[in-house]
Amino acid sequence: MNADAHLNLTALETAELKRAMGCFATGVTIAATHHEGADHGMTCNSFNTVSLDPAMVLWSIRKQSASRAAFLESGGYTISVLGAGQRDLAERFTRGLPQERFDGVGSERLPSGRPRIADAIAWFDCAIEHVLSAGDHDVLVGRVLSFAAAPDAPLLYVHGDFADG
């Protein structure tokens, strides 16, 4: 297959591909930003390390996401890594208006002005360095400005469901 070729999947094949990708366990995070006076947040399991020197991370956002413009225009984001037992929080950030998901949720404002989840087991505050178009998603590569971590167990996502790590 050459570099310009791509699979044209049927609906059944797309479902099978999704099941196959679901075999890979990931951590669960809340990606957040502050834009035009409002906090925006969404559950994300595409978070990953890019580089340790310099410290860089990435995550991806659907091009059709209601929060996409807020993340791209804000110039940065936070990633809050959720711990075991935080399934309700992960589910909360998948529903409703993105700018209302923080209502009633314990969060802390970082020096950058962006929010982080107060009870997260780790967090990263990042400035966007690159935005890469990748199919129906944009990949946001960020330079880590600050971070913290605790030794607690993570919340995982595997086979289309949450599990405590």
Backbone hydrogen bonds, N-H to C=O, Kabsch-Sander energy under -0.5 kcal/mol:
donor,donor_aa,acceptor,acceptor_aa,energy
5,A,2,N,-1.3
9,L,7,L,-0.8
14,T,10,T,-2.6
15,A,11,A,-2.1
16,E,12,L,-2.2
17,L,13,E,-2.6
18,K,14,T,-2.4
19,R,15,A,-2.2
20,A,16,E,-2.5
21,M,17,L,-2.7
22,G,18,K,-1.7
23,C,20,A,-1.3
24,F,21,M,-1.5
25,A,23,C,-0.7
26,T,157,Y,-2.1
28,V,155,L,-1.1
29,T,44,C,-2.6
30,I,80,S,-2.2
31,A,29,T,-0.5
31,A,42,M,-2.8
32,A,78,T,-2.4
33,T,40,H,-2.2
35,H,38,A,-2.9
38,A,35,H,-1.6
40,H,33,T,-2.8
41,G,98,P,-1.0
42,M,31,A,-2.2
43,T,93,F,-1.4
44,C,29,T,-2.9
48,N,58,L,-2.1
50,V,56,M,-2.7
51,S,56,M,-1.8
53,D,54,P,-0.6
56,M,51,S,-2.7
57,V,142,G,-2.2
58,L,48,N,-2.5
59,W,140,L,-1.1
61,I,138,D,-2.4
63,K,136,D,-2.7
65,S,62,R,-1.7
68,R,65,S,-1.0
71,F,67,S,-2.2
72,L,68,R,-2.6
73,E,69,A,-2.9
74,S,70,A,-1.5
75,G,71,F,-0.8
77,Y,126,C,-2.1
78,T,32,A,-2.7
79,I,124,F,-2.3
80,S,30,I,-2.3
81,V,79,I,-0.6
81,V,122,A,-3.0
82,L,28,V,-2.7
82,L,80,S,-0.5
84,A,153,A,-2.4
86,Q,83,G,-1.7
90,A,86,Q,-2.0
91,E,87,R,-2.7
92,R,88,D,-2.3
93,F,89,L,-1.7
94,T,91,E,-1.7
95,R,92,R,-1.4
100,E,97,L,-2.2
101,R,97,L,-0.6
101,R,98,P,-0.7
103,D,100,E,-1.4
105,V,102,F,-2.5
108,E,116,R,-2.3
110,L,108,E,-0.5
110,L,114,R,-2.9
113,G,110,L,-2.7
116,R,108,E,-1.7
118,A,106,G,-2.3
120,A,117,I,-1.4
121,I,81,V,-2.3
122,A,81,V,-1.0
123,W,148,A,-2.3
124,F,79,I,-2.1
125,D,146,S,-2.9
126,C,77,Y,-3.2
126,C,124,F,-0.5
127,A,143,R,-2.2
128,I,75,G,-2.3
129,E,141,V,-3.1
130,H,141,V,-1.7
132,L,139,V,-2.6
134,A,137,H,-2.9
137,H,134,A,-1.8
138,D,61,I,-2.6
139,V,132,L,-3.2
140,L,59,W,-3.1
140,L,138,D,-0.6
141,V,130,H,-2.7
141,V,139,V,-0.7
142,G,57,V,-3.0
142,G,140,L,-0.5
143,R,127,A,-2.9
144,V,55,A,-2.4
144,V,142,G,-0.5
145,L,125,D,-3.7
146,S,125,D,-1.2
148,A,123,W,-1.7
150,A,121,I,-3.0
155,L,82,L,-2.1
156,L,163,A,-3.6
157,Y,26,T,-2.3
158,V,161,D,-2.7
159,H,22,G,-3.3
161,D,158,V,-1.4
163,A,156,L,-2.1
165,G,154,P,-3.1
